[in-house]
Amino acid sequence: QVQLVESGGGLVQPGGSLRLSCAASGFTLGSAAIGWFRQAPGKEREAFSCINWSDGSTYYADFVKGRFTVSRDNAQGTVYLQLNSLKPEDTAVYHCAASPFVTSRLMCMLHNGRYWGQGTQVTVSS
């Protein structure tokens, strides 16, 4: 059974940081891409950070470059998302997703994944 479990969301002030985790199990990660998506109220879901599990290559949407960093821990089967310099407009439910046999670039460009986590709320507010 494929399972993705996000954690680490919460309330943070503008300019603050959070670290999200996505623990993956139940499938072979070696050929998969893991992506981070977010959806704010009234807005469409968007992918913004994706990583190839096999070689760690990453893809970022322009609006997060320099602020967000995605990484993976092979031993733990976990993907991390470091969120820095957070803005109120970053407020959203953040999901991780996994797709086998796609690249990180393609996954982010398609804004879609095969397996999904339940999401974690990130709220940026003073």
C-alpha positions as a printed Julia matrix, in Angstrom:
126×3 Matrix{Float64}:
  0.0    0.0     0.0
  1.46   3.31   -1.08
  1.53   5.89    1.65
  2.77   9.46    1.79
  2.59  11.31    5.08
  3.36  15.02    5.38
  4.25  16.8     8.59
  5.78  20.03    9.78
  3.17  22.6     8.87
  2.01  25.32   11.22
  1.66  29.02   11.85
  4.68  31.21   11.18
  5.27  34.95   10.96
  6.24  36.61    7.68
  9.94  36.13    7.04
  9.99  32.95    9.1
 10.86  29.38    8.19
  9.36  25.94    8.33
 10.56  22.49    7.38
  8.06  20.06    5.92
  8.59  16.32    5.69
  7.07  13.72    3.39
  7.58  10.12    4.49
  7.05   7.67    1.65
  6.44   3.95    1.84
  4.87   1.11   -0.09
  6.55   1.58   -3.44
  9.95   1.64   -5.06
 11.28   5.14   -4.82
 14.25   4.62   -7.08
 12.42   5.45  -10.28
 10.06   8.05   -8.89
  9.82  11.78   -8.66
  8.48  13.38   -5.5
  6.84  16.73   -5.76
  5.54  19.41   -3.43
  2.28  21.07   -4.31
  0.16  23.64   -2.62
 -3.39  24.84   -2.87
 -4.67  28.06   -1.37
 -8.39  28.74   -0.9
 -9.99  29.65   -4.19
 -6.87  28.88   -6.18
 -5.75  25.98   -8.29
 -3.27  23.45   -7.03
  0.26  24.21   -8.15
  3.48  22.25   -8.12
  6.57  24.21   -7.16
  9.38  21.89   -6.02
 10.11  18.42   -7.36
 12.99  16.0    -6.9
 14.17  12.84   -8.61
 14.65  10.18   -6.0
 17.37   8.4    -7.94
 19.83  11.23   -8.46
 18.44  14.09   -6.39
 18.03  16.43   -9.33
 15.51  19.13   -8.61
 13.12  21.48  -10.32
 11.7   24.67   -8.87
  9.01  27.03  -10.0
 10.34  30.56  -10.4
  8.3   31.98   -7.54
 10.08  29.79   -4.95
 13.62  29.84   -6.27
 16.01  31.03   -3.62
 13.44  30.59   -0.83
 12.46  26.91   -0.85
 14.78  23.9    -0.97
 13.79  20.29   -1.55
 16.0   17.4    -0.47
 15.75  13.69    0.26
 17.03  11.19    2.77
 17.46   7.84    1.08
 17.81   5.88    4.28
 14.66   7.35    5.82
 12.58   7.32    2.64
 11.73  10.94    3.32
 11.66  14.1     1.26
 12.09  17.45    2.99
 11.01  20.93    2.0
 12.76  23.84    3.67
 10.64  26.98    3.48
 12.48  30.25    4.14
 11.49  33.9     3.87
  7.84  32.95    4.03
  5.23  35.4     2.84
  1.51  35.64    3.6
  0.81  34.54    0.04
  2.56  31.24    0.8
 -0.4   30.33    3.01
 -1.89  27.11    1.67
 -2.31  23.39    2.24
  0.93  21.75    1.19
  0.86  18.24   -0.25
  3.55  15.89   -1.4
  2.96  13.51   -4.26
  4.9   10.75   -5.95
  4.92   9.52   -9.51
  6.91   6.59  -10.86
  8.9    6.85  -14.06
  8.77  10.6   -14.49
 11.39  13.27  -14.03
 11.18  16.0   -11.45
 10.91  18.6   -14.2
  8.0   16.84  -15.89
  6.17  16.25  -12.66
  6.31  19.92  -11.71
  5.4   21.08  -15.18
  2.37  18.78  -15.26
  1.27  19.86  -11.77
  0.15  16.34  -11.02
  1.16  13.14   -9.22
 -0.03   9.58   -8.92
  0.08   9.1    -5.17
 -0.81  11.82   -2.68
 -0.39  12.64    0.95
 -3.14  14.15    3.06
 -1.57  17.59    3.22
 -0.33  19.9     5.94
 -1.48  23.48    6.54
  1.03  26.3     6.34
 -0.21  29.68    7.54
  1.96  32.77    7.29
  0.55  35.6     9.33
  1.57  38.18   11.88
